């Protein structure tokens, strides 16, 4: 009888302790099958409110988020030594996944991507990169005109304008 090989998923996460504390992480979550979910501002509003709820409960700040048609990017920052950014992202995905199950035929892709920012990494470069996603995809000429862009903890217009002022010095 022929043995069937066992397929093991490659571990791609750092240890859990790397997601805890006063640090910043960029997260990206894709809709399964790259289906277009975030073309409706009502859906974006619901997901933003869920993000607000989980960040508030976990003592986490949100620098920027952008909901593209089939995925979302956001930067989270822990505000205390026990802030758990991985838990926050998982809660967001779980709560929005429940909403998706009740209100659509769509669901999240199995996992999500993350990038833990290094101490010397330029936060404003990361914010700008995320904010400019709609421009790179041809969805807006100015990122501030794109409905799915925002920040829970900062005035996004002020944040973007301050980055531009810094660059023009």
Beta strands, then each sheet from edge to edge (+ up, - down):
strand 1: 24-30
strand 2: 60-67
strand 3: 71-78
strand 4: 113-116
strand 5: 149-150
sheet 1: 4+ 1- 3+ 2- 5+
end
